[in-house]
């Protein structure tokens, strides 16, 4: 039966889920050597969303020796098994480690006590002004047969699906989008508010965990009920579960500040994420509600867009306004959530039901200290050109483009899924509207050489949170000097392009669940 009650925007919501390498230790491979089953211990904490990981690449460590590795594609998955496209070399019980590679693989969360599978999509997206979900385009095939009669098509069917579009317009209050645009975090320091206890300590621990050791290559993961989600291989194979023991950092309570060094990734894949989009009717507005078992679903309409990557990022600043960001996406797949799935889940200790995430106030990375959620303002910013601070800038934008190209390879096992997004030429472009006091900009545009000195864009709140980008090897492309009709100041338009990113740093309370060092994927 189809309900006559319509979905309305008042109960629509979107959640963010990081895509990470998903490590499954000490699992079993069947005699046919194509079916991997999660260990009993991991099944006690985790249920996978059925078929969510179809088309992802998997790395299999044979016999848990970790010195023989084979790569296979995931054909399908149930809540506790993963089917591979081809047999691996060996089988065995509790002997194999398997890692689903990050691209297209939303991070799983602790299952509910009622047995519902969850992903970590309870992360706050931020101060979203406009969200345009990706759109599914279906290729239609229509054929005439050689012996056809009549003038109508004799046969039609649907070809591959392409997920296009998708964008976010935000009032920027954190620097996480710089990581997803540039590609890797090479240094991560916890500068304040960190707890010294670890996830194995007595009591329930929930918050942010980070891998121990040096700041270089450090990863952030979720800690729920003293366990990490996802688990991380410790590299030794000596422990029963082969996982790193993280320090617990409940940053929402203790106010931990993270300092990130972000660099460019020049390999074939950028870090990705999933967007969990749900439309609810009034009777299903509670965020602990699962999708109904009706066909079609009447109470909730839920889609998970996986493999989202940043095609371009624009930081826009204008006098008297907040710093805004336009994020253009490329998306791998639109996945229809199965019945029983709880949208925007992943939060809470024992998860008898996910914590309330309506309106963002219960979501991860949303701070109880409201000033932590405020955006960077135009007045927080400084711009440096030729090594000198530019005090007369009225507005402008910095655009970073990755020029991603979607690719579809044979053996994808799902017509709904794109195989890969390959980054192309990376470009940086700075546009400014400003008042001028001399001819320096004009002279630099007429020069045959690159400009010297640092091109720097920095925003810093009174709290100490900051975004700092510094470029070198840049040129002034154009300087438009109008002849004014009034007698006021002469306002010029300036465009500059840079080819070298010297540094990118973000300091703040936003936890970026990262891959650690160079991005991984296909």
N, C-alpha and C positions, 0 to 999 in steps of 0.2 A: 504494500500500500504506500502510495506517495502522499506525504503530508502536505497540507495547504498552508502551513506556517512558513513564512519566508525567513531566510537568514538575514540578519541586519548587522551593520558595521559595529554596533555597540559591543558585541561579544566576539569580535574578530581580534586575533592576536598572533604575533610572530615571535618565535624564540630562536636563539642562536645556538648551534651545536658545533664544537670544534671537530675536525676530522684528524685523527691521529693514527699512528701505527698501533694496531690492536693485537696485543700479545696474549696467546693462549698456551700456557705451559702444560707439559706432561699429559697431552691428550692421547687418544687412541686412533689408530688407522686400521680399517677393516681389511679382510683378506683380499678384496678386490683392489685395495690400495687407492681408492678414490674418495672415501668417506672418512672425514676427521670428526671425532666426537670429543667435546670438551671434557675435561677431567671432572670427576664427581664433586670435588671441592669447589671448582669454579661454577658448576651448575647450581650449587647451593646459593650462590650470590648473584648470578648473572643469567638472564635470559636474553637471547638475541631477537631482534625484530625479524620475523620470517621474510626471507628473500630481499632484505634491505641491502645486502652486500653482494648481490649477483653482479658479475662483471668486474669486481675488484680483483687485483692481483694479490696472491698469497705466497709467502716465503715459508717453506717447510724445512725444518731442521730434522734430519733423519736420526732416529734412534736416540734423540736428545743428546747426541754427541756434539752437535753444533759445529762440526767440521765438515759435514756434508750437507749442502743446501741445494734445494731445488725450488723452482718457481712454477706456479700453476695459476690458472684463473679460476675464480669461484663461479660455478655454474648456478648454484642456489644454496640457500641455508635455511634450516629450521631454527627453533629456539635454542638448540644445543648441538646441532651438527652442521658441518660445512662440506658440501659436495664439490670436488675439484674436476676440472675438465679432462684430466688425464691421470693415469696411475703414477704414483711416486714409486721409488725403488723398493721400499720396504714397508712392512706392516708391523703392528705390535700394540700392546695394551699399556697405556700410561708411559709411552716411550718417545713421543714426538712433540716438538714445539712447533706451533704455527703462528705466523704473524700476517694479518691482513694489512696490506700497505695503505697508507693514509688517504690517497686520493679516492674520494667517493665513499669513505668509511666513517660515518658518524660515530663518535665515541659512545660506547655502551655505558649504562649506569647500573646501580644496584636494583635488582628486581623488587617489586612490592611484595609484601607478605602474602598478598592474595594471588601472586604468581603472574603479574603483568610485566611484560618486557618494557624497558625504558631506554631512552638515549638521553644524553646530557643536553637537552634542548631547553633547559630552564635558565639559560644565560641571557641576561638583559642585552638587547641590541643597542641601547643607548637612547638619546633624545632624537627620536625619528620624527621628522616633519612630514615626509612623504615616502611611502614604500610601494613600489610597483613590482608585484610578484612576476617571476618568469612565466612565459607563455609557451604552451605546448603547441607545436605545429606538426600536423600529420601529413605526410606525403601521400597523395591519392594517386593510385595507379588505375587507369582505365584503358581497356584494350578492345580492339575489334579483331575478330577471328577471320581467317581467310575465307571461310565458307559461311560468313555471317549472312543472315537475312535481316532486312530492315535497316533503318538508319540510326538506331540506338546502339550504345556500347553493349557489347556482349558479355563483358566481364569487368569487374572492378574489385580492387582490394586495397588495403592500407599498407604503405611501405614504412620506412623508418620514421621515427619521431625525432624532432629537433626541439630542444628547449631554448628559446630565444629571449632576449631582453632581460629584465630584472635590474632594478636600481634602488638605491637608498639615498635620500637626502636628509642629512643629519645636522643638528647643532652639536659640534664636536666637543666631547668632554673627555676623550681618552685618545691614546695613540695606537691602539691595537690595529687600526686599518693600515698603518704604515708597515706593520709586519706582514700582513696579507698581501700588500702591494709589492714590497721589495723582496721578501722571500725567506729571510732567516734571522734568527736571534743568536748572536755569537757570544754574548755575555749577559748574564742575569744576576744582579745582586739584590738581596733583600736588605734594605737599608734601615728599616725601623719596624718595630712591632712584631717581630718573628718570635714564635714559641720554640722552646728548645726540646719539647717532648716529641716522641715519634709515634707513628701509627700503631705500633705494637704495644704501646703503654695501656694501662688499665683505663677503663672509661671509654665513652663514646667520643670519637674525634671526627669533626666534620669541618671542612674548609678547603684550603689549598695546600697541596703537598708539593715539595720540590725535591729533586734528586740531590743527594748529598755529594760533597766534593767541591771542586772549584766552580767558580761562576761561569767558566767557559763551557758552552754546550749544555748548560743546566736546563732541565725541563720542569714545567709546572703541570701538575695533574690534580684531579679532584680526589679528596679523601672523604669517604662516606663510611661511617661506622667502623673506623680504624683501617679500612682497606682502600687501596688505590683503584681508580677507574679511569683509564685502563691500567692494567699492570704493566710494569716495565722490566724487561730482561736485565738481569744483573751482570751478564757477560761471563759468568764463571761456571754455570751449570752445577755448582756444588750444593746450593740450597734446594730443599724439597720442591719449592714452588718457583725457583729461578726468578724472583722478583726483587727489585730494589726496595729497601725500607725507607720511606720518605719521612722527612720532618713535617710535622703538622703546623700549618700557618693559618689559623682562623682569622683571616685579615679583616673581615667585617667587624669582628669584635675587638681585635687588638690594633687595628689601624696600620697594618703592615704596608710599607711602601716598596714598590719594585722599581728597579732601575734597569732598563733594557738598552742594550746596544744592538741596533738593527742594521743589517747589511744586505747588499744585493745578492740574490741567488742567480747564478748563471747556468744552472742545469736545466733539464727539460720539463720541470714541473714546479709550480708554486704551491705554497700551502693552501689548503682548501677548507671549506666549512659547509655545514648544512643549515638550511633555514626551515624551521618547523612552523607551518602556517595552518591555523585552525580557525574555523568559523563555527560558533556555537549558537544554539537556540537558547532561549531563556531558561528552560528547564534543565539544561546541561551546562550552565555557566560555571559550576564548581570545577576547579582545575584538577580535582581528583577523579573526574568522570572519565570513563573509558568510552571508546567508540562503540555504538550500539551494534547488535548482531543482525540488524535488519539489512535487507538488500532491496533497493539501495539504502545507504545510511540516511536517516532522517534528522537525527538530533545533532550530529556534528559532521563537518566536512573537513577532513584533515589530509594535508599533503606535506611530504618532506622533500625539499629540493636539495639534492646531494651534489657534491663536487662543484660547489660554487667557488669561483675564483675572481679576483679583482682584475678586470680588464683595464680600467682607468680609475684614477683617484684624483679629484680636484679639491684643493683647500681654498675656500673663497672667503675673503675678508673685506669688510666694508665699514666705513666710519660709523661709529655708534652702534654696530651690530655685533653679534657673537660670531665666532669662527664657524663656518659651515663647511660641510663636506658632501660632495656628490660622488657616489660610488656606483660605477657601472659594472655589472656582473656578467660572467659567462657560466652557464650551469650545465652539469653533466646529465642529470636525470630528474624527472618529476615522479616521485614514488607515492602511490596511494597507500596511506597507512591502513593496516589490517584491522579487522574487528578485534576489540579488546585492548587496542593500543591506547595509552594515555598520553595525549599531546602535552608538550612542555613539561615532561617529567624529569626526574633526575635529582631532585633536591630532597633533603631530609636525612634522618639518622637511620631508623629501621625501615622507613618507607612503608608503613602500613597504608599510607596514601601519600602521594607527593605533596609537598608544601604548597600553599596558595601562591600562585604566580600571577594572579590577575592584576592588570595595571602596572606590572613591573615591580611593585614594591617587595614582593617575596622572591624575586629572581636573583640569581647569582650575579655578582658584580654590581648590583644595586646596593648603595650604602645607606645605612640608617642615619649617617651624618649627611644632611641634605647638601651642604656645600661641596661635598665630594662629587656630587652628581651634576653640578653646574658646569656649563660649557666654558671653554676659553673665550675671552672677549677680544674685540679689536684693540682695545686699550692695553691688553696683555702682550701685544706683539711688537717686535722690532725687526727691521729689515736692514741688512748690510749689503752694500754694493761697493766693489773696488776696495774692500777693507774698511769702509766708512759707513757709519750709521746714516740711513736716509730718513730724515725727520718730516718730509713733506708728502708722504704717501697717503692718499685718501682711500684707495681701495685697490684690490688686485686678486690674483689667484695663482696658485702653483698647481700644474697638472702633470701627473705621472702616468704614462701610458705603457702598458705591457704588450699590446697588440697580439692578444691570444688568438690562435687559430684552432677551432674544434676539429678533431680528427676521428674518423671511424675506421677501425681495422677489422679484418676478418676474424671470426671466432669471438665475437662480442657476447654471444649467447643471450642477447636481449635487444630487440629492436628499439626499445625505449631509452637505451643507454648510449651515450657518447663514449668513445674509447679513451680519448685524451684531449687535453688542451695544451698546445705547444706554444710557449712564449716566443714572440718575435723581437723586433727591435724595441729596446726600451728608450723612452724619450722623457726629458724634463723641460717644461716650458713655464716661464714666469711672466705674467702680464701685470702691469702696474698702471694706475691712474694717479698722477702726482703733479705737484707744483715744482718748478725748477728755479734754481738760483744762479746757474751758470751753464756753460755749453758742454760740460763733461760727457753727458749721455750722447749728445750729438757727435762729439769727437770720437767716442768709442764705437759708435755705429759706423763711422766712416773709416775707422782703422781696419787694416788688412789682417790684423792678428787677434787672437783671443784676448779677452780682458784678463788682467791680473788682479790678485787680491781675492778675498772670500766673498761669495754670494751666500748670504745666511738669512734664514727665516726662522724666527724663534717666538714662541708663545709661552708665557710663564704666569701661572696664577699666584696670588698672594700666599697660598698654602705651600708653594714650592713645586707643585706639579708643573711639568714643562714638556714641550715638544721642541726639538732643536735639530734643524736640517742645515747642513753646510755643503756647498758645492764649489767646485773649481772648474777651470777650463770652460768658460762660458763666453758667449758672444751676445752683443746687443743686436737683435735682428732688425728692429724698426723703432723709430722715434717719430711720432706724429705730433707736430707742433702747429696747432691751429692759429689762425689770426682771429682774435676775440672780437665779437660784436659789441660787448660791453667793456667797461673799463676796469674789470676785476682782474684777479690773478690769471695767468696763463696756465692752463691745465693740459698736460701732455699725456699721451698714451705710449707706453714703453713695452716692448716684448723682448725677452731674453731666453736663450736656450743654453742649457748646460749639458756636458757629456760626462762629467765625473762627480760622483757623490763622495765627498770626503768623509762625512759622518752623519749618522741619524741616531738620535737618542730620545728616549721617552722615559720619564720618571713620573710615577703615579701609583694609584691604588688598584688599577684595573689589572686583573689576572689574565694573562694571555697564555692559554694552554697550547704550548708550542712543541715542535718536533725536536728542538735542541740542535743548534748548529745548522748544517745544510739540510734543506728540505728533502724529503724522500717521497716516493710515490710509485709511478709505474716501473 
